[in-house]
Amino acid sequence: MVGLPSWRAVVALAVVFYLCAAGWFFILAPWSRFWGMVVVPKVPLLLIPWVDSPAFRGALSGFGALHFLVAFSWLAGEARRA
């Protein structure tokens, strides 16, 4: 059928959407009020100083940036195949 995207393209876009959404979450969530009000109180007491530290939050933000790099790489790979 002409004009309909292939399943491969649909899956690729879904993966890229997920990676970008997860990237934004990991970049923004550690620095928001959500982190201090929801995440930190639910970790064991011994881990609170570690989870609440700027170094850990920065590492999570770096993990989020890595999600964007993987999404870009995935899109570039799909563009080469098309």
N, C-alpha and C positions, 0 to 999 in steps of 0.2 A: 504494500500500500504506500502510495506516495504521500509525503508530508507528515507521516506519523514518525515520532522518534523511536529508535530502536530501544529494546530493553536495556542494552548496554549503556546507552546515553542516559536513560532514566536512572539507572543504578548509580552511574557516575555522578550525576547531579545530586542524588540523595546523599551519597557519601560526602561530597563537597559541602553540601548544606550542613550535614552533621558536624563535620570537622570545623567549619566556621562558627557554628553555634557553640560547640564545646570550647573553641578557642576564645570566643568572647567571654564565656562563663569563667574560664580559668584566668583570664586577664583581669576581669572586673570584680568577680565575687570576693577574692581575698582582701580587697581594699574597701569593701562596702560595709554598711551596717549589718547586712545579712550575715556576714562572717562572724562578727562579734556577738550577735544576738542568737544565731541558730547553730552555727557549726562549733564554735569554741566551747560553749557550755555542754555539748554532747560528747566531747572527747574525755578519756580518763584524766583524772586530776594530774597525774605525772606528766602527761603530754601537753597540757594547756600552755605552759611557757614556750614550748617548741612550736606548736601550731599557731600561736599568736605572734610569733616573732616575725619581724620584717624580712629576714632572710628566707624563711619558709614561704612567706607570701610572694616574695620575688621569684622564688623557684617555681611556684605554681603559675605565676604570670609568664615566665619563660616557657613553661610547658604549653601554655595557651598559644604563645607565639609560634611554637613548634607545630601546633595544629594548623596554623595558617600556612606555614611552609609546606606541610604535607598536602594540604588542600590545593595549593598552587601547583605542586608537582603532579598531583593526580590529574588536575585539569590540563596541564601541559602534555601529559602522557596520552590522555584521551584525544586531545586535539591532533597529536601526531598520528594516531590510529585512524582518525576520521578522514 
